[in-house]
């Protein structure tokens, strides 16, 4: 899969090694650099609204530094997975009674049995996957048939001038921060076969909240 969501003369090659290195190198300052500005953007509120839907045995993929851990309902039992070892180590250093285990694991190749979880959560992960469709298919595989898949993602806008900016700066952004911020989230979710139960968008359509069920 071409990592760039739209062809562009400015979409210079950025390898998976480049992107993984960005996460490894930025893990120690990730919450200060990225998460600290979420409150005034309303992202913290969106996280809470999304995780209100979580129930039972939860798998959080692309769990990062564990920013969501304290936002889950108290009765959730959380398994966390992230492909970045440095971020997983930060997760492990946090004390959260809901978290049962933390794994270094590729979302496109989850080492869990079919239908293992009541809820699968991904916040701002689709932008960072080498193969987002394969990752969404794996999320569906490990989710119970009557379970929920909860997504909070960022990507392309409905506002064309903003998309021009996202496209022009996509490669530099991916190399610095590890994510492709110009991916078409609606299109990716549609192609994955997820049954969307609820969908909201914010910030000129660049932020997407999705409550879904796995395809049968």
C-alpha positions as CSV (number, residue, x, y, z in Angstrom):
1,X,0.0,0.0,0.0
2,X,1.2,3.5,-0.9
3,X,1.5,5.3,2.4
4,X,0.5,8.6,0.8
5,X,-3.2,8.9,0.6
6,X,-3.1,11.1,-2.5
7,X,-0.5,11.3,-5.2
8,X,1.5,14.4,-5.0
9,X,4.8,15.7,-6.3
10,X,5.6,16.6,-2.7
11,X,5.0,13.1,-1.4
12,X,8.7,12.1,-1.2
13,X,9.5,8.6,-0.1
14,X,9.3,8.0,3.7
15,X,10.2,4.5,4.8
16,X,8.5,2.5,7.5
17,X,11.9,2.6,9.3
18,X,11.7,6.4,9.2
19,X,8.2,6.4,10.7
20,X,9.0,3.8,13.4
21,X,12.1,5.8,14.4
22,X,10.0,8.9,14.8
23,X,7.9,7.1,17.4
24,X,10.8,5.5,19.2
25,X,12.7,8.8,19.4
26,X,9.7,10.9,20.4
27,X,8.2,8.5,23.0
28,X,9.7,10.2,26.0
29,X,8.2,13.7,25.1
30,X,5.1,12.4,23.2
31,X,2.6,13.5,25.9
32,X,4.1,17.0,26.2
33,X,4.5,17.5,22.4
34,X,1.2,16.0,21.2
35,X,-1.2,15.3,24.0
36,X,-0.8,18.6,26.0
37,X,-2.7,20.6,23.3
38,X,-5.6,18.2,23.1
39,X,-7.8,19.9,25.8
40,X,-8.3,23.2,23.9
41,X,-8.9,21.3,20.7
42,X,-11.7,19.3,22.3
43,X,-9.8,16.0,21.7
44,X,-9.8,15.0,25.4
45,X,-13.6,15.4,25.4
46,X,-13.9,13.3,22.2
47,X,-11.7,10.6,23.8
48,X,-14.0,10.5,26.9
49,X,-17.1,10.4,24.6
50,X,-15.7,7.5,22.6
51,X,-14.5,5.4,25.6
52,X,-17.9,5.8,27.3
53,X,-18.9,3.0,24.9
54,X,-16.2,0.6,26.1
55,X,-17.4,-2.5,27.9
56,X,-15.9,-5.7,29.4
57,X,-12.7,-7.1,28.1
58,X,-11.0,-4.3,26.0
59,X,-8.1,-4.4,23.6
60,X,-6.6,-1.0,22.9
61,X,-4.3,-1.1,19.9
62,X,-1.8,1.7,19.0
63,X,-2.0,2.4,22.8
64,X,0.9,4.8,22.7
65,X,1.9,6.1,26.1
66,X,-1.4,5.0,27.7
67,X,-3.0,8.4,27.5
68,X,-6.5,6.8,27.5
69,X,-6.0,4.4,30.4
70,X,-7.7,6.7,33.1
71,X,-10.7,7.5,30.8
72,X,-12.2,4.0,30.6
73,X,-15.2,2.9,32.7
74,X,-14.0,1.4,35.9
75,X,-15.3,-2.1,35.1
76,X,-13.2,-2.4,31.9
77,X,-10.3,-4.9,31.8
78,X,-7.7,-3.6,29.4
79,X,-5.1,-5.3,27.2
80,X,-2.9,-2.8,25.5
81,X,-0.8,-3.2,22.4
82,X,1.6,-0.9,20.5
83,X,4.2,-1.6,17.9
84,X,6.6,0.9,19.5
85,X,8.7,-0.6,22.2
86,X,9.6,2.7,23.8
87,X,6.0,3.7,24.1
88,X,5.0,0.3,25.5
89,X,7.7,0.8,28.2
90,X,6.1,4.1,29.2
91,X,2.7,2.4,29.4
92,X,4.2,-0.3,31.7
93,X,5.5,2.5,34.0
94,X,2.0,3.8,34.6
95,X,-0.2,2.5,37.4
96,X,-3.7,1.7,36.3
97,X,-5.9,-0.9,38.0
98,X,-7.8,-1.5,34.7
99,X,-4.8,-2.6,32.7
100,X,-4.1,-6.3,32.8
101,X,-1.3,-6.6,30.2
102,X,0.8,-4.5,27.7
103,X,2.3,-5.9,24.6
104,X,4.6,-4.8,21.8
105,X,2.6,-6.0,18.8
106,X,1.7,-5.0,15.2
107,X,-2.0,-4.3,14.8
108,X,-1.9,-6.0,11.4
109,X,-0.7,-9.2,13.0
110,X,-2.4,-9.5,16.4
111,X,-1.4,-12.5,18.5
112,X,-4.9,-13.1,20.0
113,X,-7.6,-15.7,19.3
114,X,-10.7,-14.8,17.2
115,X,-13.4,-13.1,19.2
116,X,-11.3,-12.5,22.3
117,X,-12.5,-9.0,23.2
118,X,-15.8,-7.3,23.9
119,X,-14.4,-3.9,22.7
120,X,-11.5,-3.0,20.5
121,X,-10.3,0.6,20.7
122,X,-8.0,2.6,18.4
123,X,-7.3,6.3,18.9
124,X,-5.2,8.0,16.2
125,X,-3.7,4.8,15.0
126,X,-5.0,4.4,11.4
127,X,-2.8,7.3,10.4
128,X,0.3,5.4,11.6
129,X,-0.3,1.9,10.2
130,X,1.7,0.6,7.2
131,X,-1.5,-1.2,6.1
132,X,-4.6,0.3,7.7
133,X,-7.0,-2.0,6.1
134,X,-5.2,-5.1,7.3
135,X,-5.1,-3.6,10.8
136,X,-8.9,-2.9,10.8
137,X,-9.5,-6.5,9.6
138,X,-7.5,-7.8,12.5
139,X,-9.4,-5.6,14.9
140,X,-12.6,-7.1,13.6
141,X,-11.2,-10.7,13.9
142,X,-10.4,-10.4,17.6
143,X,-13.7,-8.5,18.4
144,X,-16.7,-10.6,19.5
145,X,-19.6,-10.6,17.0
146,X,-21.7,-8.6,19.4
147,X,-18.8,-6.4,20.5
148,X,-17.9,-2.8,19.5
149,X,-15.0,-1.3,17.6
150,X,-14.3,2.3,18.7
151,X,-12.2,4.7,16.6
152,X,-11.0,8.2,17.0
153,X,-8.9,9.2,14.0
154,X,-7.6,12.2,12.0
155,X,-7.2,12.5,8.3
156,X,-8.5,14.3,5.2
157,X,-11.0,17.2,5.4
158,X,-14.0,18.0,3.4
159,X,-12.4,21.5,2.9
160,X,-10.3,21.4,-0.2
161,X,-7.8,24.1,0.7
162,X,-7.0,22.3,3.9
163,X,-6.4,19.1,2.0
164,X,-3.9,20.9,-0.2
165,X,-2.0,21.8,2.9
166,X,-2.2,18.3,4.4
167,X,-1.0,16.8,1.1
168,X,1.9,19.2,0.6
169,X,3.2,18.6,4.1
170,X,2.3,14.9,4.5
171,X,5.8,13.5,3.9
172,X,7.6,15.9,6.2
173,X,4.9,15.3,8.9
174,X,5.2,11.5,8.5
175,X,9.0,11.7,8.9
176,X,8.8,13.9,12.0
177,X,5.8,12.5,13.8
178,X,5.3,9.0,12.3
179,X,1.8,9.5,10.9
180,X,0.2,10.2,7.6
181,X,-2.3,12.9,8.4
182,X,-3.8,13.1,4.9
183,X,-5.4,9.6,4.8
184,X,-9.0,9.3,3.8
185,X,-10.5,7.9,7.1
186,X,-14.0,7.6,5.8
187,X,-12.9,5.7,2.7
188,X,-10.6,3.3,4.7
189,X,-13.4,2.5,7.2
190,X,-15.9,1.9,4.4
191,X,-13.5,-0.4,2.6
192,X,-12.8,-2.4,5.8
193,X,-16.4,-3.6,5.9
194,X,-17.1,-2.2,9.4
195,X,-20.7,-1.7,10.3
196,X,-20.8,1.9,11.4
197,X,-23.3,2.5,14.2
198,X,-22.4,6.1,15.0
199,X,-20.1,8.6,13.3
200,X,-19.2,12.2,14.1
201,X,-16.6,14.6,12.6
202,X,-14.9,17.7,14.0
203,X,-12.3,20.2,12.9
204,X,-13.5,20.7,9.4
205,X,-13.9,17.0,9.0
206,X,-10.3,16.1,9.9
207,X,-11.2,14.3,13.2
208,X,-13.5,11.3,13.1
209,X,-15.3,9.5,16.0
210,X,-16.7,6.1,14.9
211,X,-18.6,3.5,16.9
212,X,-18.9,0.3,14.8
213,X,-19.5,-3.4,14.8
214,X,-17.5,-6.0,13.0
215,X,-18.7,-7.3,9.6
216,X,-20.4,-10.7,9.9
